[in-house]
């Protein structure tokens, strides 16, 4: 089965956390053993002297950007005992990220199978921005058809930067040129990168989430032409609402393009899967599974990724990730509201970035003031002056009218109510933003008690209004005061 490259970003990150855990235990145990041998009179050669004595030096790692060195906390010790799968020792507690400055990691996936050689374009590019002080993370997906200036080359799609960098021997290779391209075109400084091919996503998911991973599609997905392993097609469907998927189904869910805005919707589902996998990995069971299987994962994935993150940084990042709650992870896609379709000189369809709108998106995803109270959101929503409608997506009569009355009682003006063409009683309440009104959408979500991942950028043509509240059966407890 062809596995999409971006999903191996998830696998590598999952693997990296497990490797950090296992390596930490091994390192601390070995250090204590060395101390004991030294005290008994046995002389040990240092690891640095050992490396210097080797006939072939290790190849240097490209580091076009640098982050501060991360060191263990002084006095950190761990008894040299064997670790069972149910170990409760928190090795990551001995490491911390010392620098308070925000840093950005570029995640890239390439369409390369194990054993294939050559240069490759990126299928997926995503910026993950971490604020260690505020304990927040922003994720921004970059469309592969974005038309940009490749530094030192002619304008091209952004997904060609990695291919060009590897082909022409750019210092640091394709990842370094891709990172510089992002910085110079999007104004986002890239500190580190992880680039992966695709190969073992289902194996990793089976290990860290043997009971499956929960996802919550807000609308049903019906794809009769999903590609199978034999270059044919199979029919896959996903009902709206929360459901737990095994590795194979999770792959299908993230990979299908059978929606109205296929690439943009797929990018949003990829981010949803990353967050759900992150929750699973950070659970006790996920960590235990990783510790047990790290040796085989190391062998399986060793030729599937390239990164300029050091092992010390990986230790500290894994530790920092445990302290970031899910509600502090914001995500967005550079979609149709921030780009304009255009035909390039070769007749190819590309996307041109709308820098004016993009500046607002950057502030929304990476800005320091990410958490606004209700009063602030109301003021900003009023300034947008969006036209709001409410549509009923259930077979319960009058639900849209009841929701309109509830919102009106809270000083929200609703211009019209209606019904969805094909009601779905299993669907949850969502907010569709048609014309770029982020504060109105967030204000409505806060009033209705909805998570912000229920906000959708849409162009389904069902209304000429700016924002639509699509109510599901889950709205009834709120309307009845429960």
C-alpha positions as CSV (number, residue, x, y, z in Angstrom):
1,X,0.0,0.0,0.0
2,X,1.3,3.5,-0.9
3,X,1.5,5.4,2.3
4,X,1.3,9.3,2.1
5,X,4.5,10.9,3.1
6,X,3.1,13.4,5.5
7,X,1.9,10.6,7.8
8,X,5.5,9.5,8.3
9,X,6.1,12.9,9.9
10,X,3.7,11.7,12.6
11,X,5.5,8.3,12.7
12,X,8.9,9.9,13.1
13,X,7.7,12.3,15.8
14,X,6.1,9.4,17.6
15,X,9.3,7.4,17.2
16,X,11.5,10.3,18.3
17,X,9.6,10.6,21.6
18,X,10.0,6.9,22.3
19,X,13.7,6.9,21.3
20,X,14.3,9.8,23.6
21,X,12.6,8.0,26.5
22,X,14.5,4.7,25.9
23,X,17.8,6.5,25.3
24,X,17.5,8.5,28.4
25,X,17.0,5.4,30.5
26,X,20.0,3.7,28.9
27,X,22.3,6.7,29.2
28,X,21.6,7.3,32.8
29,X,22.0,3.7,33.7
30,X,25.2,3.4,31.8
31,X,26.6,6.5,33.4
32,X,26.0,5.1,36.9
33,X,27.6,1.8,35.9
34,X,30.7,3.7,34.6
35,X,31.0,5.6,37.9
36,X,30.8,2.3,39.8
37,X,33.5,0.7,37.6
38,X,35.7,3.8,38.0
39,X,35.5,3.6,41.8
40,X,36.6,0.0,41.6
41,X,39.8,0.9,39.8
42,X,38.8,0.1,36.2
43,X,39.8,2.8,33.7
44,X,37.3,3.5,31.0
45,X,38.0,5.3,27.7
46,X,35.8,8.4,27.1
47,X,33.3,8.3,24.2
48,X,35.0,11.3,22.6
49,X,38.4,9.5,22.6
50,X,36.6,6.4,21.2
51,X,35.2,8.5,18.3
52,X,38.6,10.1,17.6
53,X,40.2,6.6,17.3
54,X,37.8,5.5,14.6
55,X,39.3,5.2,11.0
56,X,36.3,6.9,9.4
57,X,34.8,10.0,11.0
58,X,31.1,10.5,11.3
59,X,29.6,12.7,8.5
60,X,28.7,16.2,9.7
61,X,25.0,17.1,10.2
62,X,23.8,20.1,8.3
63,X,22.9,22.8,10.7
64,X,21.9,26.0,8.8
65,X,20.2,27.2,12.0
66,X,21.0,26.6,15.6
67,X,19.1,26.4,18.8
68,X,20.6,26.5,22.3
69,X,22.2,23.4,23.8
70,X,19.9,21.5,26.1
71,X,21.5,19.9,29.1
72,X,20.3,17.6,31.9
73,X,19.4,19.2,35.1
74,X,22.3,19.2,37.6
75,X,22.3,16.2,39.9
76,X,19.9,14.1,37.9
77,X,20.4,10.4,38.6
78,X,18.6,7.1,38.0
79,X,19.3,3.8,39.5
80,X,20.7,1.2,36.9
81,X,17.7,-1.1,37.0
82,X,16.0,-2.9,34.1
83,X,12.9,-1.2,32.7
84,X,9.7,-3.2,32.3
85,X,7.0,-2.2,29.8
86,X,5.0,-0.7,32.7
87,X,7.9,1.4,34.0
88,X,6.8,4.6,35.7
89,X,10.2,6.3,35.8
90,X,9.9,9.7,34.0
91,X,13.2,9.9,32.2
92,X,12.2,13.1,30.4
93,X,11.8,14.8,33.7
94,X,15.6,15.0,33.8
95,X,15.7,17.3,30.7
96,X,14.2,20.7,30.0
97,X,14.1,23.3,27.3
98,X,16.1,26.2,28.6
99,X,15.5,28.9,26.0
100,X,12.2,30.9,26.4
101,X,12.2,32.1,22.8
102,X,9.6,30.8,20.3
103,X,11.1,28.3,17.7
104,X,9.8,26.9,14.5
105,X,10.2,23.4,13.0
106,X,9.5,22.6,9.3
107,X,8.0,19.2,8.8
108,X,8.3,17.7,5.3
109,X,7.2,14.5,3.7
110,X,8.5,13.2,0.4
111,X,7.1,10.6,-2.0
112,X,9.9,8.0,-1.7
113,X,9.8,4.3,-1.0
114,X,12.5,2.5,0.8
115,X,15.3,1.6,-1.5
116,X,14.5,4.3,-4.1
117,X,17.2,6.8,-4.9
118,X,17.1,10.2,-6.5
119,X,15.6,13.6,-5.6
120,X,12.0,14.2,-4.6
121,X,9.5,16.9,-4.2
122,X,7.7,17.4,-1.0
123,X,4.1,16.1,-0.7
124,X,3.5,17.9,2.6
125,X,5.0,20.9,4.3
126,X,3.9,22.1,7.7
127,X,5.3,24.6,10.1
128,X,5.1,23.8,13.8
129,X,5.8,26.8,16.0
130,X,6.4,26.3,19.8
131,X,6.3,28.9,22.5
132,X,8.0,27.3,25.5
133,X,6.9,30.0,28.0
134,X,3.2,30.2,27.1
135,X,3.1,26.4,26.4
136,X,1.4,26.9,23.1
137,X,1.9,25.3,19.6
138,X,0.8,26.6,16.2
139,X,0.6,24.3,13.2
140,X,0.3,25.8,9.7
141,X,0.0,23.6,6.6
142,X,1.5,25.0,3.4
143,X,-0.1,24.0,0.0
144,X,2.3,22.3,-2.3
145,X,1.1,24.4,-5.3
146,X,2.0,27.7,-3.7
147,X,4.0,29.7,-6.3
148,X,7.1,31.2,-4.7
149,X,10.6,32.5,-5.4
150,X,13.1,29.7,-4.8
151,X,16.2,31.5,-3.5
152,X,18.9,31.5,-6.2
153,X,16.5,30.0,-8.8
154,X,13.5,30.8,-10.9
155,X,10.0,31.0,-9.3
156,X,8.4,27.6,-8.9
157,X,6.0,25.6,-6.7
158,X,7.1,25.5,-3.1
159,X,7.2,21.7,-3.2
160,X,10.1,21.8,-5.7
161,X,12.6,23.4,-3.2
162,X,13.6,20.1,-1.6
163,X,14.1,18.4,-5.0
164,X,16.3,21.3,-6.3
165,X,18.4,21.5,-3.1
166,X,19.2,17.8,-3.2
167,X,19.8,17.8,-7.0
168,X,22.2,20.7,-7.0
169,X,24.1,19.9,-3.7
170,X,22.8,23.0,-1.9
171,X,24.5,23.4,1.5
172,X,22.4,21.3,3.9
173,X,20.6,19.7,1.0
174,X,17.0,19.9,0.0
175,X,15.7,20.5,3.6
176,X,17.9,23.5,4.0
177,X,16.8,25.1,0.7
178,X,13.1,24.3,1.6
179,X,13.6,26.0,5.0
180,X,15.1,29.1,3.4
181,X,12.3,29.2,0.8
182,X,9.7,29.2,3.6
183,X,11.6,32.0,5.5
184,X,12.0,34.3,2.5
185,X,8.5,33.9,1.1
186,X,6.4,33.5,4.2
187,X,8.4,35.5,6.7
188,X,8.6,32.6,9.1
189,X,12.1,31.9,10.5
190,X,12.8,28.1,10.3
191,X,15.0,26.9,13.1
192,X,14.9,23.1,12.6
193,X,13.5,20.6,10.2
194,X,12.4,17.0,9.9
195,X,12.1,15.4,6.5
196,X,10.7,11.9,6.0
197,X,9.7,9.5,3.3
198,X,6.7,7.1,3.7
199,X,7.0,3.5,4.7
200,X,5.9,2.4,8.1
201,X,3.0,4.6,9.4
202,X,0.6,1.7,10.0
203,X,3.3,-0.2,12.0
204,X,3.9,2.8,14.2
205,X,0.2,3.4,14.8
206,X,-0.4,-0.3,15.6
207,X,2.3,-0.1,18.2
208,X,1.4,3.2,20.0
209,X,-2.4,2.9,19.5
210,X,-3.3,-0.8,19.3
211,X,-6.9,0.1,20.3
212,X,-7.2,2.7,17.6
213,X,-7.2,6.5,17.4
214,X,-10.3,8.7,17.8
215,X,-11.1,11.3,15.1
216,X,-14.3,13.4,14.7
217,X,-15.2,14.2,11.1
218,X,-17.8,17.0,11.0
219,X,-19.3,15.7,7.8
220,X,-19.7,12.3,6.2
221,X,-17.0,11.3,3.7
222,X,-17.9,8.9,0.8
223,X,-15.0,8.1,-1.5
224,X,-15.7,5.4,-4.2
225,X,-12.3,5.8,-5.8
226,X,-9.9,5.5,-3.0
227,X,-6.6,3.9,-4.4
228,X,-5.8,0.4,-3.1
229,X,-2.5,-1.4,-2.9
230,X,-2.8,-2.8,-6.4
231,X,-3.3,0.6,-8.2
232,X,-7.0,-0.1,-8.4
233,X,-9.8,1.5,-6.3
234,X,-11.9,0.6,-3.2
235,X,-14.9,2.3,-1.7
236,X,-14.3,3.9,1.7
237,X,-16.8,5.8,3.8
238,X,-16.7,7.7,7.2
239,X,-19.9,8.8,8.9
240,X,-19.9,12.2,10.6
241,X,-19.2,12.2,14.3
242,X,-16.5,10.8,16.6
243,X,-15.1,7.3,15.9
244,X,-12.1,5.2,16.7
245,X,-10.1,4.0,13.7
246,X,-7.4,1.4,13.4
247,X,-4.2,2.1,11.5
248,X,-5.5,1.1,8.1
249,X,-8.7,3.1,8.5
250,X,-6.8,6.1,9.9
251,X,-4.6,6.1,6.8
252,X,-7.6,6.1,4.6
253,X,-9.3,8.9,6.6
254,X,-6.2,11.1,6.3
255,X,-5.5,10.2,2.7
256,X,-8.8,10.5,0.9
257,X,-9.3,13.6,-1.2
258,X,-13.0,13.0,-1.8
259,X,-14.3,16.3,-0.4
260,X,-15.3,19.7,-1.8
261,X,-11.9,21.4,-1.1
262,X,-9.9,18.2,-1.4
263,X,-6.3,19.4,-0.7
264,X,-7.3,21.9,1.9
265,X,-9.7,19.5,3.7
266,X,-7.1,16.8,3.7
267,X,-4.5,19.1,5.3
268,X,-7.0,19.9,8.1
269,X,-7.6,16.1,8.6
270,X,-3.9,15.6,8.7
271,X,-3.6,18.1,11.6
272,X,-6.5,16.4,13.4
273,X,-4.7,13.0,13.1
274,X,-1.4,14.5,14.4
275,X,-3.2,16.0,17.5
276,X,-5.0,12.7,18.2
277,X,-1.9,10.7,17.8
278,X,-0.1,13.1,20.1
279,X,-2.7,12.6,22.8
280,X,-2.3,8.8,22.5
281,X,1.5,8.9,22.6
282,X,1.4,11.1,25.7
283,X,-0.8,8.6,27.5
284,X,0.8,6.1,29.8
285,X,0.0,3.2,27.5
286,X,1.4,4.9,24.4
287,X,4.7,5.7,26.1
288,X,5.0,2.1,27.5
289,X,4.5,0.7,24.0
290,X,7.1,2.9,22.6
291,X,9.7,2.0,25.2
292,X,9.2,-1.7,24.6
293,X,9.4,-1.4,20.8
294,X,12.1,1.3,20.3
295,X,14.8,-1.1,19.2
296,X,12.7,-2.5,16.3
297,X,11.4,1.0,15.4
298,X,15.0,2.3,15.3
299,X,15.9,-0.4,12.8
300,X,12.7,0.1,10.8
301,X,12.9,3.9,10.6
302,X,16.6,4.7,10.6
303,X,16.7,5.3,6.8
304,X,13.3,7.1,6.6
305,X,14.1,10.5,8.0
306,X,16.5,13.4,8.0
307,X,16.7,16.0,10.7
308,X,19.0,18.6,12.1
309,X,17.6,18.2,15.6
310,X,20.2,16.9,18.1
311,X,19.4,14.1,20.5
312,X,19.5,16.5,23.4
313,X,17.0,18.7,21.7
314,X,14.8,15.7,21.1
315,X,14.9,14.8,24.8
316,X,13.9,18.3,25.7
317,X,11.2,18.6,23.1
318,X,9.6,15.4,24.2
319,X,9.6,16.7,27.8
320,X,8.2,20.0,26.7
321,X,5.4,18.3,24.7
322,X,4.1,16.7,27.8
323,X,3.4,20.1,29.3
324,X,1.4,21.5,26.4
325,X,-2.4,20.9,26.7
326,X,-4.4,20.0,23.6
327,X,-6.4,23.2,23.9
328,X,-3.1,25.2,23.5
329,X,-2.5,23.7,20.0
330,X,-3.8,26.0,17.3
331,X,-3.8,24.9,13.6
332,X,-4.7,26.4,10.2
333,X,-4.3,25.8,6.5
334,X,-3.2,28.3,3.9
335,X,-6.4,27.7,1.9
336,X,-8.6,29.4,-0.6
337,X,-9.1,32.4,1.6
338,X,-5.4,33.3,1.6
339,X,-4.5,32.3,-2.0
340,X,-5.7,33.1,-5.5
341,X,-5.7,30.4,-8.2
342,X,-3.6,31.4,-11.3
343,X,-2.1,29.8,-14.4
344,X,1.7,30.0,-14.6
345,X,3.6,30.5,-17.9
346,X,3.7,26.8,-18.5
347,X,-0.1,26.5,-18.2
348,X,0.0,24.8,-14.8
349,X,-2.6,25.7,-12.1
350,X,-0.8,27.3,-9.1
351,X,-1.7,29.4,-6.0
352,X,-0.6,33.0,-5.4
353,X,-0.4,34.0,-1.8
354,X,-2.5,36.9,-0.6
355,X,-0.1,38.6,1.7
356,X,-2.6,41.0,3.2
357,X,-4.9,38.2,4.4
358,X,-1.9,35.9,5.3
359,X,-0.6,38.4,7.8
360,X,-3.8,38.0,9.8
361,X,-3.6,34.2,9.6
362,X,-0.1,34.3,11.0
363,X,-1.2,36.3,13.9
364,X,-4.1,33.9,14.5
365,X,-1.9,30.8,14.5
366,X,1.4,32.1,15.9
367,X,0.5,35.3,17.6
368,X,1.2,35.7,21.3
369,X,-2.3,36.8,22.1
370,X,-3.9,33.6,21.1
371,X,-6.5,33.4,24.0
372,X,-9.1,36.1,23.8
373,X,-11.8,36.4,26.4
374,X,-15.5,36.6,25.4
375,X,-15.6,40.4,25.6
376,X,-12.5,40.8,23.3
377,X,-13.9,38.3,20.8
378,X,-17.3,40.0,20.8
379,X,-15.7,43.4,20.0
380,X,-13.7,42.0,17.2
381,X,-16.7,40.0,15.8
382,X,-18.8,43.2,15.8
383,X,-16.0,44.9,13.8
384,X,-16.2,42.2,11.2
385,X,-20.0,42.8,10.9
386,X,-20.6,39.4,9.4
387,X,-24.0,38.3,8.1
388,X,-24.9,35.1,10.1
389,X,-27.4,32.4,9.3
390,X,-28.4,29.2,11.1
391,X,-29.2,25.9,9.3
392,X,-30.7,22.8,10.8
393,X,-28.8,19.6,9.9
394,X,-31.1,17.2,11.8
395,X,-34.6,15.8,11.3
396,X,-35.8,17.7,14.5
397,X,-38.2,20.3,13.4
398,X,-37.5,23.9,14.5
399,X,-34.0,23.4,15.8
400,X,-32.6,26.2,13.7
401,X,-35.2,28.6,14.9
402,X,-34.5,27.6,18.5
403,X,-30.8,28.2,18.0
404,X,-31.5,31.6,16.4
405,X,-33.6,32.6,19.4
406,X,-30.9,31.5,21.8
407,X,-28.2,33.5,20.0
408,X,-30.5,36.5,19.6
409,X,-31.0,36.5,23.4
410,X,-27.2,36.9,23.6
411,X,-27.2,39.9,21.3
412,X,-26.2,38.0,18.2
413,X,-28.0,39.1,15.0
414,X,-29.2,36.2,12.8
415,X,-30.4,37.2,9.4
416,X,-32.1,33.9,8.3
417,X,-32.7,30.2,9.2
418,X,-32.9,27.2,6.9
419,X,-32.4,23.5,6.6
420,X,-29.5,21.5,5.1
421,X,-30.4,19.6,1.9
422,X,-29.6,16.2,3.4
423,X,-30.0,16.3,7.2
424,X,-27.7,14.0,9.2
425,X,-28.8,13.2,12.7
426,X,-25.3,11.9,13.6
427,X,-23.5,15.1,12.6
428,X,-22.3,17.5,15.2
429,X,-22.7,21.3,15.3
430,X,-20.2,23.2,13.2
431,X,-19.6,26.8,12.1
432,X,-18.8,27.5,8.5
433,X,-16.9,30.6,7.6
434,X,-17.4,31.6,3.9
435,X,-15.8,35.0,3.6
436,X,-13.0,35.1,6.2
437,X,-14.5,36.1,9.6
438,X,-12.3,34.4,12.1
439,X,-13.4,36.4,15.2
440,X,-17.1,36.0,14.4
441,X,-16.6,32.2,14.0
442,X,-14.5,32.0,17.2
443,X,-17.1,34.1,19.2
444,X,-19.9,31.9,18.1
445,X,-17.9,28.8,19.0
446,X,-17.2,30.2,22.4
447,X,-20.9,31.1,23.0
448,X,-22.0,27.6,21.9
449,X,-19.3,25.8,23.9
450,X,-17.7,24.3,20.8
451,X,-14.0,23.6,20.3
452,X,-12.4,25.8,17.7
453,X,-11.7,22.7,15.5
454,X,-15.5,22.8,14.8
455,X,-14.9,26.0,12.7
456,X,-14.7,25.2,9.0
457,X,-13.6,27.3,6.0
458,X,-16.2,26.6,3.4
459,X,-17.5,27.4,-0.1
460,X,-20.3,25.0,-0.5
461,X,-22.6,27.5,-2.1
462,X,-25.5,26.8,0.3
463,X,-25.8,30.5,1.3
464,X,-24.6,34.0,0.3
465,X,-24.1,34.8,4.0
466,X,-20.7,35.2,5.6
467,X,-21.0,32.7,8.4
468,X,-23.4,29.7,8.9
469,X,-24.1,27.9,12.1
470,X,-24.9,24.3,11.1
471,X,-26.7,22.8,14.1
472,X,-26.6,19.1,15.0
473,X,-28.4,17.1,17.6
474,X,-25.7,17.9,20.2
475,X,-27.0,21.5,20.4
476,X,-30.2,20.4,22.2
477,X,-28.8,20.2,25.7
478,X,-27.4,23.7,25.4
479,X,-30.8,25.1,24.2
480,X,-32.6,23.3,27.1
481,X,-30.3,24.8,29.6
482,X,-28.6,21.5,30.6
